[in-house]
Amino acid sequence: MDATADSIFRTLADPTRRAIFEHLMRQGEQNVRVLTEYSGISQPAVSKHLSVLKLAGLVRDRPDGRQTHYSAEPKGLAPLIDWMGLYGAFWRERFDRLEDLLNRMDQ
């Protein structure tokens, strides 16, 4: 697994960050005040979680005057999708071989 995938796994391992990311995926762009109300934690804690998500490439920010709006960056999940794709191919091959074996045993 590459460093990028490791970083994304570490980032999303935290339940609060995962909840913020999922909220942004479902609800779209939100400012820190709204995310603070949603998460039930302090504004500094939300800001810290957002900076970790941004560093991992999972959110982007858009300054607007004194507020900053955050939105999910689904493309940031690409390294995880690639990683899971390797295992999908691995298991498909294994199941195909098992199916072949079972078919031969039935004959």
matplotlib code that plots the C-alpha trace (Angstrom):
import matplotlib.pyplot as plt

x = [0.0, 1.4, 1.8, -1.2, -3.5, -2.0, -2.6, -6.3, -6.8, -5.3, -7.4, -10.7, -9.9, -11.0, -14.8, -15.3, -13.3, -15.2, -18.5, -17.6, -16.5, -19.7, -21.8, -20.0, -20.6, -24.3, -25.1, -22.6, -20.7, -20.8, -19.1, -17.3, -20.2, -22.6, -20.1, -19.5, -23.3, -23.6, -20.6, -21.2, -17.6, -15.8, -15.0, -11.2, -11.6, -13.7, -11.1, -8.3, -10.2, -10.9, -7.2, -6.3, -9.0, -7.7, -4.1, -5.3, -7.0, -10.5, -11.9, -11.3, -12.0, -13.4, -12.8, -15.7, -15.1, -14.6, -16.0, -14.5, -16.7, -15.7, -16.8, -15.9, -13.4, -14.5, -11.5, -9.4, -10.7, -9.1, -6.1, -8.4, -10.5, -7.3, -6.2, -9.5, -9.6, -6.5, -8.2, -11.4, -9.4, -7.7, -11.0, -12.7, -9.9, -10.1, -13.9, -13.6, -11.1, -13.4, -16.3, -14.3, -13.3, -16.8, -18.0, -15.4, -16.4, -20.0, -19.2]
y = [0.0, 3.4, 6.3, 8.1, 5.2, 4.9, 8.6, 8.3, 5.2, 7.0, 10.0, 8.2, 5.9, 8.7, 8.5, 12.2, 12.9, 10.1, 11.6, 15.1, 13.7, 11.7, 14.7, 16.8, 14.1, 14.0, 17.6, 19.4, 22.5, 23.6, 26.3, 25.6, 26.9, 24.4, 21.6, 22.5, 22.3, 19.0, 17.4, 18.5, 19.3, 22.6, 24.8, 24.5, 20.7, 20.8, 23.1, 20.7, 17.7, 19.7, 20.5, 16.8, 15.9, 18.7, 17.5, 14.0, 15.5, 14.5, 18.1, 21.4, 24.8, 28.0, 31.3, 33.7, 36.8, 35.9, 32.4, 29.3, 26.8, 23.2, 20.5, 16.8, 15.9, 12.4, 12.1, 12.0, 8.4, 7.2, 5.6, 3.5, 2.5, 1.4, -0.5, -2.3, -3.0, -5.2, -7.3, -7.5, -9.0, -11.4, -12.7, -12.9, -15.2, -17.3, -17.7, -18.6, -21.3, -22.6, -22.7, -24.7, -27.1, -27.6, -28.1, -30.8, -32.5, -32.6, -34.4]
z = [0.0, -0.9, 1.5, 0.1, 0.9, 4.3, 5.0, 3.9, 6.0, 9.1, 8.4, 8.1, 11.0, 13.3, 13.7, 14.0, 10.8, 9.0, 10.2, 9.0, 5.6, 5.3, 6.3, 3.6, 1.0, 1.8, 2.5, 0.2, 1.1, 4.7, 6.8, 10.1, 12.2, 10.6, 11.0, 14.6, 15.3, 13.5, 15.1, 18.7, 19.3, 19.7, 16.7, 17.2, 17.2, 14.0, 12.4, 13.3, 11.9, 8.7, 8.3, 8.6, 6.0, 3.7, 4.1, 3.0, 0.0, 1.2, 1.5, -0.2, 1.2, -0.3, 1.6, 1.5, 3.4, 7.1, 6.6, 5.0, 3.3, 3.1, 0.7, 0.2, -2.4, -3.6, -5.9, -2.8, -2.3, -5.5, -3.8, -1.6, -4.6, -6.5, -3.4, -3.0, -6.7, -6.3, -3.7, -5.8, -8.6, -6.2, -4.7, -8.1, -9.3, -6.1, -6.4, -10.1, -9.2, -6.4, -8.8, -11.3, -8.6, -7.4, -10.9, -11.5, -8.2, -9.3, -12.5]

ax = plt.figure().add_subplot(projection="3d")
ax.plot(x, y, z, "-o")
ax.set_aspect("equal")
plt.show()
